[in-house]
Amino acid sequence: MNPKTHHQPQGPGSLPSPRQTQCQRDTPHAHFESSCKAKNVVSERVILAICVNRKRCDRQYPCNNCTRRRRPEECVYDSPHVNISCPSVLADQPETQPFRPVESARPMRETAVDDSEAHWSREHSALARSFGYFEDSNSNTLALLRRLELPDQTDTELKNASPSTWDTVHCELDPMPDRQIMDFLVQSFVRELNWIKQVIHAPSFLMDYQLWWAKDKITDIADVEFAALIARICSYATQFLPSRSHTVDQILGRSLADIRDTCSSIGKNLATACEILGWKGTLVRVQQIIFAALKVSCEGRTSQLWEGIGSACRAAQKAGIHTDTIGFVGSQFARDSAQELERDIQRRTFCSLYVLDSHLSRQLDRTPFIPDHLVEQTLPRLRVMPDIGNIPTETATRAPDIFTERLLQVQLGLFWRGLGLQRTSEFNLTESERRYEKLNSEYLVNLHPAFAITHPDTTLDKAIPKLPMQRQLLYIAIFDSICWNFRPLLLLKPNQVARLAPYKKVLLRSQKQRLGMAALKVLEAVATLHTMFGGSYTRFSTIIFNSFEPAILLLNLCSNADFLFDQDDYHTDLMGIKVRMTYRIAMQAVEQAVQRLQMLADLSDIAASGARVATLLFARCVQPKQSSSPLAPTLSISGSLGPTQFRPPIERYGEQEEWPSLEAGDHYLMPDNFSSMAQEDSFLSPQFFIGIPHTLGGGILLMLSSSYRDL
């Protein structure tokens, strides 16, 4: 089979937007659509002239026209239309699997490499592997040996392992899903997911993606690394399908679960082969390790995510992407603008890795892998202007770069880690207050206007579609960090509180309020982000994790008898934001968070686990309020709660189910927030009872819900 011949997509794709042009052709097996965005009317005409010529549009993703224009990320060539009703699509295509590239005539990027540097690499790769030296250091023993001219040394371990390893590589590439399936998943990832973590630079990745498929054969380790990256990106992308924009259960008759498992296996085995073929690794190795970690995060395995981030950090330092002394593929000095862009891509990936490391270490109370000074030395230096169409130049210059949100997250991590907080020491109310004030005076005041906490600039939200979602991601991180700053005060023992000076007791009450308000703001941002994702099923760990943690905090605060809630129309200030913190608003926020976790429990083990715990704690928190309220009615399962009707939970568990009572519970509970619910009257909606464990008792919860509505 001609290696460049690939079967075309099956079925029509989604309709392009009005500013997109389309080239189309019908065949017995396929319907083709390809379109390219245009920056203005003139460029639209140029692209139209190109795309109308069917012979010049290759109808692959990204199409050759967008690739030639160096805008592959703007390609909207439609992947095959897929749905659950087309399981036999592959049946009439006996040769759907394209030829797998098995040898390569050129590296992924043709970067000029100094002859002496290449000679050095050949001579001392075995030495570096054996001793574990960082090859690009300018201060270790290898730096001294670099001055000496030694005869070539062959890495015998690598040489002996190569034949069998390459056989493994060839075997692993054979079952890779069809090009059309991979195109669909890559396109879905670039359009819908890459903005979240920004591990890759989409334009560069798509150009390399095209080159990889165009190769006749592969014998270069760089191509194997890239194959592992493709497989792991596609496996990660399947975690977010079906989705609002792609309501798919199968792709060309192949189930998502099968595709996910196949890509995961290929990615894992190719990554192992790459470790054998090349000890040092490159940026691509770091990227594919990160995607493997993100994939297990979607499956609810946060401990493995942490281990994966650690592996990626080690790979980054081994490959040397944390320094500015090396080139993208071995060159020590950037020689032109293209190489400088590649170096900036390297810096961006390292920054994204730092954000993951900082955020997880803070949430999980772990020691970070990446020292602060490394990321401070590798901050991106280029600003890529977003393509936002026909808007005034002045507005365009104010527009945030696609990477602005990540940089703000880097700065947030540097801020908190720069304070040198040691959790092993006793909680200091004065120091926590000082950190809170410094966050406001040193970090928040320097936010980009589009990401401001109060009155953000939303003029470019339509021009940059992912900007509103990035804003909510940053809000979640900021308010979660405030929760982290004040959370230890909930662990103070009664005798510790009793020993506090009177002014510190006042400060403690104030900080408890700020903790509750920050938790409310986290839940508000999570709810907004979840709505932007379609408000339905998702495995996005940020939504799940940050629904659970603030809910626990709020439940803990609501269970404290001495917690001072706002009264009437009083609002408390949090970072310049007026937040109304009442018992009713807090419990509404928790209820919504628990509902969200229950809905996502079918897809995520971590959501299911969090939903069980949060539901139990919710009931324990509300029951004392119910028993102390003389106005609270005692209702049966089928009872009425006035104007609001609740569906009995017997629809799930059956009429014969026995509902045990609950014991009054724990004073250490957890929070969830949603300040925008202050105007809502409905509380425990029927969906809340779906998924309530047998041990909770639906009738009890019905009584509890009626009680705190009267409080």
N, C-alpha and C positions, 0 to 999 in steps of 0.2 A: 504494500500500500504506500502511496505517496505520503511521506511524513508530514507534509504541509496540508494535506487534505483532511478536513474535519467535517463531520456531519453538522448540518445546520440546525438551528433551533426548531423545535416543534411548536406549532400553534402561535397565535398572535400574542404579542406582548401588550403591556399597558399602553394607553395612548400618551403620546408626547405632549408637552405643554405647548401653548400657542407660539412660543418663541423658538421652538425646535423644528428643524426640517427633517424630512423623512425620505429614505430610499426604500423601495419595497419591491419584492419579487415573489411570485407564487411558484411553487413546485409541487409535485405529487405528494411530497412528504412534509413540506414545511412552508411556513409563511415568514417572510423576513421583514424586519423593521430595523432601520438604523437611522439615528438622528443625532445631530450635534447642536449644542447650544451656540448661539452667536452673541458676541458682545454688543454689537450694534447692527443697524440695518445694513451697512456696507458689508460687514463680515457675514451676515446672514446670506446675502446674495452670493458671496464667494463660496460659502459652504454648500449652498444649494446647487451651484454649478458643479461642484465636485461630486456631491452625493447623487445627483441625478444620473451621472454616468455610472451605470451599474458595474461596469467592468473595473472601476477604480475603487469601489467600496468593498472591502473583504468581508463585511457583515460578521465580524467577530467582535468580542469585547476585550479590550477597547478597540474600536475600529481603526483602520490604518489612517484615516483622515485626521481623527483627533490625535492620534499618536504623532503624526507628522507635524501637526500644529503645536506639539508639545503641551497639549491640554488633555491628556488621556482621562483625567479624573472627571472631565465634563462630558465624556461620551455617555449617551443615553441609549446606546444600542440595546434593544430589549432582549433580555434573556428569554428562553422558552417559557411560554405560558404553561403553568403547571397546576394541576389540581388532583383531587382524589379520584376523579372519574376517568383517568387515563392510564390504568396500570398496564395496558397492552401496547403502549407506544413503542417499546423496544422490541416487541415480538416480531415486527416486520422489518427490523433492521439487524440482520445477522452480523454486521461488522460495525457495531456502534463504538467499540473501543478504538480510538485512534492509536497510531503507532506511538509507543512510548519512547521518548528520547533516551538513548543509551550511551551516546558518546558526545563529546563537545569539542568543537574546534576552536573555541575562544572563551575567555572568562566572561562573567556577567557584566563587568565594567572594564573597559579597556583603559586602564590607568597606567601612565608611564611610570615604570619602576626603575630606580637607579640600579645600574649593573652591580655596583659594589654592595648595595643593600641586598640584592637578590643572592649574590655570592655569599654574603654573611649569613643569610637565612639558611642556605643550603648547608653551610659548614656547621652551624651551631644549633640547628633545630633539635638534634638528638640530645645535646648538652642541656638545652633549656627544658626539654621534656623530663630529663632525668633529675635535674636539680630543682626544677620548678621556678626558674628565674623568669622575671618579666622581661621579655626580649627587647622592649623599647625603652628600658630604663637608661638614664644617663648617669647613674651613680652606683649600680651594683657591679658584681664581678664580670658579668657579660659586657658591660660598658668598657671595662679595662681590656678584655679580650678582643674587643672590636678593633683595637689598634694593631693586633697581631694578624699576620697572614698565615693561616693554617691550611693544610691540604683539605680537600673536600672530604666530608665524613657522611656516610650514608646511615640514615636512621634504619637500622636493621629490623627493629620491631615493626615499623611502619611498612617496610618493604615486604616482610613475610606475611603481614596481615592483609596486604592490599588485594591479592587475587580473590580470596574468599570473601573479603568485604565487598568488593565490586560485584561479585556474584549475588550477594545479598541485596545490594542496591538495585540491580537489574530485576530481581524477583519482586522487590517491593514496589517498583514503579509499574509493573504489569497490571495489578488490580486497581490502580488509581481510577476513580470515576471518570466518565466521559467528559470531554472538553466542554460540552454544553452545560453539564451540571456544575463543573468548576467555575465556568464563566458566570453562571447565575449566582453562585454563592459569593464569588469575589465581588461582583457588582453589588450585591446586597450588603456586603461588608463595607465597601467604600462609601455607599450612599447613606447607610443607616447606622453604622457602628463605629467607624474609625474615629469619629469626632470625640468619642468618649475617653479613650485612653491615649490615642494618637501615638501609638508605638511605631507606626510606619508613616512615611511621607507618601501619600497616595499617588501623585504624579510619577515619582521615580519608581515606585513599586509596580505600577501598571505598565510602564515602559519595559521594565525587566520581565514582567509577566509575559508580555508579547514576545520578547526575545527568547524566553525559555521555551515557549511552545514552538517557535520557529526553528529551533535547533534540530539538526539531523540526529546527532548522538551526543551522549554525555560521558565524558571521562574526567571532567574537572570537578573537584570537590565543591567549588563555589556553586555549581549547578545543582549538586546534590543538596547542599544547604538550602538553596532556594526552593527546591522541591519540598523539603521538609517544612519550610515556611508556608508555602502554598497549602499544603495538606492541613497544617495546624490552623491556619486562618479559616479555611473552609469548615473544619470541625467546630471551631468557635462560632462561626456564623450560623451553623445549624441550631445552636442553642437558643437563638432568638427567632426561630421559625416554628410554627406559623406566626405571622405578625399582622398588624393592621394593613400594611402595604403589600404583603405577600402572604395571602391566605392559602398556604400550601401544606399538604400533608405528604406529598411525594414530588419528586422531580424526575420527569421523564420515566415514570413508572417505578422508580426506585425510592424506597421509604427513606425518610429523613434519618431514622435511627440507624439504618444500614449504612447510609452515607457517612454519618457521624462516626460510627465505629470503624469503618474502613479508613477514613481519613486520619482518625486518631492513631490507629495501628501503624499506618504508613509513616505518619509524622514521627512517632516514637522510634520506630526501627531505623528510619533514615537518620534521625538525630544521633542514635547510638553509633551508626556507621560513620557519621561525620566526626565523632569524637575519636574514632580509631584512625581515620584517614588524616585528620589534621588536629593536633593537640591544641593549638593556639586559638583557632576560631576567628570569626569576624563579627561585624555588626549583625549580619543575618542570623547567626547562631543565637545571639542575645535576643533578637526579636522572636524567633520561633520558640525559645524557652519561655518567654513572657506569655505568648499566646497559649502555650500548653497550660501555664499556671492560671490564666484567665478562664480557660475552659473548665478546669476543675472547680474554680470559684463558682461558675454558673451551676455546677452540680451540687453546691452546698458544702464542699470540702475545703473550708477555710484554712485548716491546718496544712493541707497540701498546697494551697495557694501561697502560704507563707514560705514553705520549703521551696516552691518554685521561684519565688521572688529572690530567695537566697541564692539559688542556682544561677539565676540570671545575673545577679550582682557579681558573682564570682566569674561568670563567663565574660561579663563586661570588662572587668579588670584584667582578666587573662588576655582578652583581645586588645586591650589598650584603648578602648573608646572613651575612657575617662580622662585621657590626656589630649593635648593639642599638639603633640610632637610627632604624630604619625598621620599618614594619609588614610584614605578610605579602604584601599586594598593593598596596603604595604608601603605606599610612598610616604616619606617622612615629611615632605613639605608640600603644601597646596600650591599648584603652579598656575592655575587659571580659575576663572569664576565658576566653572562647572565643578571643579574639585572643592572649591570653597563651599558650594551648595551642599556637596556630599558631606563635608565636614560638619556643616550645620545640621544636616539630617542626623548625623551621629550624635551631636550635642542634644538634639531634641529627644531622641530615644533615651539617652541617659537621664535627661530631666524627667521624662515620663516614668522611668524606672525609679527615680528618686521619690517622686510623688507617691507611687505605690508603696515603697519602702517606708516612707515617713508616716503615711496615713495608717498603714497596717500596724506598724510598731506602736503608734499612739493608741489605736483602738484595742490591740491585743496585749498591751503592756509588755512589749518585747524590746530587745536592743536592736537598733537599726543596723543594717549592713553597710550602708554607704555613709562615709564621713561627710560632714557639711562642706569642708573645704574643696572636696572633689567636684561637687556640683557647682560651687561658686566659680570655679575655674573653667567650667564647660557650659556656661549659659549661652543660648543661641545668640548669634550676632546679626543675623539677617532678618529683615522683616518682609514677609511675603504679602504683598497687597492682595486682598480678596477681590475676586471678580464679582462685582456687585452691579454691573450694568450701567445704565445712563443716569448717573447721579452727579451732583456738583463735585468738582475736584476737592474742594475744601472738606466736604463731607467724607469723601473717600479717604482722605489722609487721616481723618479722625477714626476711621473704622478699625476695630480690633483685628489683629491677625488671628487666623484660625487657632494659633498656638497660645494666644494671650491667656486663656483660662488656665492652661497648664502652667504657664509661667507664674501666674498669681498663686497657684497651688504650691509651686516650688517655694515662692517667697513666704507663704504661710508656714510651710514645713521648716524653713530656715528660721523664721521668727520664733516658733515654739521651741525648737531644738536649741536655738541660740541662748535661751534663758537658763539652760543648764539645770532644769528641774530634776530632782532626784526623788522618785516615788517612795524610796525606802525610808525617807525622813518623815517625821510627823507633819501632818497637814498644818500649814501656816495661813491663817485667815488674811493677815496683812499682805503676805507675799502673793496670794492668789488674787487679791484686789489690785495689787500693783501690776500683775501680769495682764489683768483685764483692762486696766486703763492704758497700758502700753499698746495693747492690741488696737485700741481705738485711735491712739495718737500717732502710732508709727506704721501701722499696716492699713487699716481701713481708709485712712485719709489719702492713701496713695493708690487706691483701686482705680482702674480704668473706668471712665464715666458709664460705659455700658454694663459694668458689673457693680456699680455702687449699691451699697446696702439700702440707702434711702434715695428714692427717686432716681432709679437708673435711667440712662438714656436708651430709649427703646426705638429710636427713629430708624435704626437699621435692622430691626428684627425680621421684617419681611424680606429684605435684600439678602440677609444672611440667615437662612432658615434654622440652622442649628444653634444660633446665638442664644435664644431664650432657654434652650435646654442646658447649654453650657453655664448660663447664669445660675440656674437652679442647682447644678452640680457644685458650683463654687459656694453657693449659699449653704448647702448641706455641710460642706467641709468646714466653713467658718463657724456656723452655729454648733456643729458637733465638737469643734475644738473648744468652744466656750463651755460646753457640757463637760468635756474632759478636764478642764481647768478647775471646775467647781465640784465635780462628782465626789471626791474624797470626803467632803464635809458630811455626806450622808452616812459615812462609816464612823463618825465620831461617837464615842460611847457616852452614855448619860453622865458618868462621873467626869469625863473630859469637858463636856459642855458646862457642867455645874461649876467647874473651876475657872471658867472664862470671866474676864473682867466685864462689867456691865456694857461698856462700849463695844466690846467684841461680840457680845450676845446680840446686840443690835446689828452689827456687821454680818453676823451669821444669818440672821433672818433675811437681811437684804440679799445676801448671796444665794440663799435658797430660792428666793423669788427669781433672781436672774437665771439660776439653773433651770427652773421650771419654764421660764419664758424662752430660753434658748432651745429647750426640748420641744416646745410648741412650734418654734420657727423651723426646726429641723423637719418636723412632721408636715408642716405646711409646704415646705419646699419639696419634700418627698411626694406628697399628694399631687402637687402641681406637675412634677416630673412624670409621675405615673400616668397622669391624664394625658400628657404630651406623647407618651408611649402608646396611647390608645385606651388606657384605663382597664386593660384586661390582663391576660396571663403574660408573665414575663419571668425570665430567670436572671434578670439584671440584679446582681448582688447588692448594689448600692441601695436599691429600693427596698430589698428585703432586710438587709442588716440595719438600715437606718429607719425602718418601721419598728423593729424590735427594741433597739437600745433606748431611744427616747421614750417609748411607751413604758419601759421598766422604770425609768427615772421619774416619770410623772406619777406612776402608781405608788412609787415609794414616797414621793412628796405628799400625795393625797392621803396617804395612810398616817402621816404625822399629825398628831392632834394640835401641835403648836404652829402649824404652817399657816401663815396669814395670806388669805386670798383677797383679791381686789373686791371691793364692794361697789354696787350700783354701776355708775358709768366711769369709775376711776380707772385710769390706765397707768401702767408703770413703764418707765423708760428703759430700753435695752439698746445700747449703741445708737441712740438717737431715734429709735423706733418706739412708737407707743404700742404697747402690748397689753391687752386686758387679760388678766390671769385670774379666772374664777374656777371654783370646783367643777361647775357644770361644763365650762369650756374645756377644761383639762380632761374630764372623763369622756366628753364627746370625741376629743382627739384620740384618746386611747382606743375607744370603740372602733373608730375608723381604721386605726392601725391594725387592730386585731382582725377586723374584717378583711383587710388587705392581705394579711398573712394567711388567713384561712383560705382565701381565694387562690393564693399562689402555692398553697401546700401540695396541690396535686402535681406540680412540676418540680418542686424544690424540697429536698429533705430539710434544709436549714429553715425554710419558711414553715414547714410542718412542725418542726421542733419548737420554733419560736412561738407559733400560734398556740400550741398546747400550754406552754408555760405562761404566756401572757394572758390567756383566757382564765386559767386558774387564779392567777394573781389579781386579775380584774374582779373576779367574784369575791375573793377574800377582802379586797379593798372596799367593795360596795356593801357587803353584808353588815358590817358594824353600823354603817350609816342607816341601813334599812331598819335594823333592830332598834335604833335609838330614835327613830322618827315616829311619833304617835299618829301621824297622818297617813302613814304608808299602808295601803290596803293589802290584805292577804288574799292572793288570787290563786286559783287552780291553773292548770296548764291551759285550759280553754278559756280562762277569764279574759275580760276586756280591760284595756288600759285607757278608758276614756276615748278621746277622739282618735287615738292611734291604735291600730289593730296589729297584733303580732301573730305570725303564723306559728302554731305549736310545733315544737321540735319532734313530735311523734311522727311527722312525715318521713323522717329519716330513720328513727330507731324503732318505730312500731308502737302500737297502743299498749302492748303488754309490758313495755319496758319499765322497770322500776327505777325511780329517780331518787338516789340517796341524797341526804342533806350534806351541806358543807360545814366545815369547822371554821370559826373565825381565824383569820390568819396573820401571817407574817407582816411585820412592819417594814420589811425591806423589799419593796416592790419596784416596778419599773415604769417608764414614761413613754408617751407618744404625743405629738402635738399637732394642732391644726387651728390656728387662731381665727381663720376665716369662718369657722363654724359658729361664731358668737351669735349670729342672727338666726341660727337654725333651731327649730323646736323639736324635731324628731330626734329620738335617741337610738335605742337599740332597734335597728331595723330588722326585718325578718331574716335577711342574709346572715346576720350576726350569729344566729343559732346553727347555721349550717356548719358542721365540723366541730361543734362543741363536744368534748369528750364525755363518755358515759358518766364519769365520776362527778361531773359538775351539776347535773340535774337541771333540766330545762325549766321546770316549774319554779325552782328557786331563783333562777336568773330572771324570770318574768317578774317575780316580786321585787327583786333588786332593782330592776330597771324602772319600775313604777316609783320606787322609793326615792331614788336620787333625782327624779324629775320634780319631786315636791320639795327638794332641799333648796 
